């Protein structure tokens, strides 16, 4: 659902690899080598998600990876934040509306949809429950 496929492009004029994502066209990143580029891709995805929140637009679901692409698996907390944000967008809510709905401070509400901030899963479950949603975690082979 939110495991985004990325691709690497090598430029003969510069060392390293550029990183792109079809589902998040605003994303661009760079790595010295493939391992570094994959690591940087996670940060780039979270930064791009923050751009969607700041722009007040829905975060797109990931599409199937195409040949030659690498899949980036996001943390459960990040996926829960995406689900919460998309529920807010679907209902035309702002962060302030979320704070009122949950009876939390502006800082607490902001952190629930801040992909750069670590949030407790319980807080996200509580917020999603206000939208009639339940978080389901599934374990699968890596």
C-alpha positions as CSV (number, residue, x, y, z in Angstrom):
1,X,0.0,0.0,0.0
2,X,2.8,2.5,0.9
3,X,5.9,0.5,0.0
4,X,7.2,2.9,-2.7
5,X,9.3,1.7,-5.6
6,X,12.3,3.8,-6.4
7,X,14.8,3.7,-9.3
8,X,18.4,4.7,-9.5
9,X,19.9,6.6,-12.4
10,X,23.6,6.9,-12.9
11,X,25.0,10.0,-14.6
12,X,28.3,9.5,-16.3
13,X,29.3,13.1,-15.6
14,X,29.0,12.7,-11.8
15,X,29.7,9.9,-9.3
16,X,26.9,8.2,-7.4
17,X,23.3,7.5,-8.1
18,X,20.2,9.7,-8.4
19,X,17.0,8.4,-6.8
20,X,13.5,8.9,-8.2
21,X,10.0,7.6,-7.4
22,X,7.2,7.3,-9.9
23,X,4.5,7.6,-7.2
24,X,6.1,10.6,-5.5
25,X,7.3,12.7,-8.4
26,X,8.5,15.5,-6.0
27,X,11.1,13.1,-4.6
28,X,14.6,13.2,-5.6
29,X,17.6,12.0,-3.7
30,X,21.2,10.9,-4.2
31,X,23.6,8.3,-2.9
32,X,27.2,7.5,-3.3
33,X,26.4,3.9,-4.0
34,X,23.3,1.6,-4.0
35,X,23.3,1.0,-0.3
36,X,23.7,4.7,0.5
37,X,21.0,5.6,-2.0
38,X,18.6,3.2,-0.5
39,X,19.2,4.6,3.0
40,X,18.8,8.1,1.7
41,X,15.6,7.2,-0.1
42,X,13.8,6.6,3.2
43,X,14.6,10.1,4.4
44,X,13.7,11.5,1.0
45,X,10.3,9.7,1.1
46,X,9.5,11.0,4.6
47,X,10.5,14.5,3.5
48,X,8.3,14.3,0.4
49,X,5.4,13.1,2.6
50,X,5.9,16.2,4.7
51,X,5.6,18.3,1.5
52,X,2.2,16.7,0.8
53,X,1.1,17.5,4.4
54,X,2.3,21.1,4.1
55,X,0.5,21.4,0.7
56,X,-2.6,19.9,2.3
57,X,-2.9,17.2,-0.4
58,X,-3.6,13.5,-0.2
59,X,-0.6,11.1,-0.1
60,X,-0.8,8.6,-3.0
61,X,-0.6,4.9,-2.6
62,X,2.3,3.0,-4.0
63,X,2.0,1.1,-7.2
64,X,3.6,-2.2,-8.0
65,X,7.4,-2.1,-8.6
66,X,8.5,-2.3,-12.2
67,X,11.6,-4.3,-13.3
68,X,14.8,-2.7,-12.1
69,X,13.1,-0.8,-9.3
70,X,13.8,-1.2,-5.5
71,X,11.0,-1.2,-3.0
72,X,11.3,0.9,0.1
73,X,9.3,-0.4,3.1
74,X,8.2,2.3,5.4
75,X,7.9,1.9,9.2
76,X,4.5,1.0,10.7
77,X,4.4,4.5,12.4
78,X,4.9,6.2,9.0
79,X,2.2,4.2,7.4
80,X,-0.2,4.9,10.2
81,X,0.6,8.7,9.8
82,X,-0.2,8.4,6.1
83,X,-3.5,6.8,6.8
84,X,-4.4,9.4,9.4
85,X,-3.4,12.3,7.0
86,X,-5.4,10.8,4.2
87,X,-8.4,10.5,6.4
88,X,-8.1,14.2,7.4
89,X,-7.8,15.2,3.7
90,X,-10.8,13.1,2.8
91,X,-12.9,14.9,5.4
92,X,-11.5,18.4,4.7
93,X,-9.9,18.7,8.1
94,X,-6.9,20.8,9.1
95,X,-4.4,20.1,11.8
96,X,-6.4,22.4,14.2
97,X,-9.5,20.4,13.5
98,X,-7.6,17.2,14.5
99,X,-6.5,18.8,17.7
100,X,-10.0,19.7,18.6
101,X,-11.3,16.2,17.7
102,X,-8.7,14.6,19.9
103,X,-8.6,17.3,22.6
104,X,-4.8,17.7,22.3
105,X,-2.5,20.6,22.1
106,X,-1.4,22.0,18.7
107,X,2.1,20.5,19.2
108,X,0.7,17.1,19.9
109,X,-1.6,17.3,16.9
110,X,1.2,18.5,14.6
111,X,3.4,15.6,15.6
112,X,0.7,13.1,14.7
113,X,1.2,14.0,11.0
114,X,4.9,15.0,11.1
115,X,6.9,12.3,9.4
116,X,10.1,13.6,10.9
117,X,8.9,13.1,14.5
118,X,8.6,9.7,16.3
119,X,5.1,9.2,17.6
120,X,3.8,6.4,19.8
121,X,1.6,3.9,17.9
122,X,-1.0,4.2,20.6
123,X,-1.6,7.8,19.8
124,X,-2.0,7.1,16.1
125,X,-4.4,4.2,16.9
126,X,-6.5,6.6,19.1
127,X,-6.6,9.2,16.3
128,X,-7.5,6.7,13.6
129,X,-10.3,5.4,15.9
130,X,-11.9,8.8,15.8
131,X,-12.3,8.3,12.1
132,X,-13.8,4.9,12.5
133,X,-10.5,3.2,11.5
134,X,-8.5,0.4,13.1
135,X,-4.9,-0.1,12.6
136,X,-3.9,-3.7,11.6
137,X,-0.3,-4.8,11.7
138,X,0.8,-7.8,9.7
139,X,4.2,-9.6,9.9
140,X,5.6,-11.1,6.7
141,X,8.9,-12.6,5.5
142,X,11.5,-9.9,4.8
